């Protein structure tokens, strides 16, 4: 009977460690096909714990952090001029360019925080 309290403690620690792993930001690099043949790249920092999405554009060096909605299997952001819908599990993204009425799809890959290019 003395084992049960320890079993409960061990189970609790496993659950907490799994929750912390989910809270770590996830970094993606996503490519959108362009007529020139050179893909347009965007790096994203998905931070569910903070409720934010970081957007970094390697070609210009611009970066921003915006509020994001995290739901089952997707991250959504509406920046007004553009909306993003990212599916981390399928490594895909939809970009809705609202000002011109166009949508396109990008293909993503997971990258490290160092590769993402965000400055703190």
Residue, then its C-alpha position, 0 to 999 in steps of 0.5 A: x500500500x505504500x507504493x500507491x502514493x509514489x505511483x501517483x507522484x510519478x504519474x503526476x511528474x510524467x504528465x507535467x513533463x509532457x505538458x512542459x514539452x508541449x509548451x516549448x515554442x515550435x519553429x517552422x520555415x515555410x516556402x511559397x512557390x513564386x513565378x520566378x522559381x525562387x520560393x518566398x520563405x517565412x519563418x514562424x515561431x509558434x508559442x502556444x504558452x504565450x499565445x503568439x506567432x512570430x513571423x520572420x521574413x529572411x529576405x528582408x530581415x523583418x520580424x513581428x510577433x502577433x496574437x494567435x489562436x491555437x486550436x486542434x491541429x492548427x494555428x490561426x492569425x489575422x493580421x488584417x492585410x494577411x491571414x495565416x493558417x498553419x497546421x504544424x502536424x502536416x507541415x503546411x500553411x495557407x496564406x490569405x492575402x486579403x488585400x488582393x483576394x488571393x490564397x496560396x499554400x506553403x510547405x514547411x519544415x521544422x527548424x531550430x530556434x537558432x535557424x529561425x533568425x528571430x532576435x530577442 
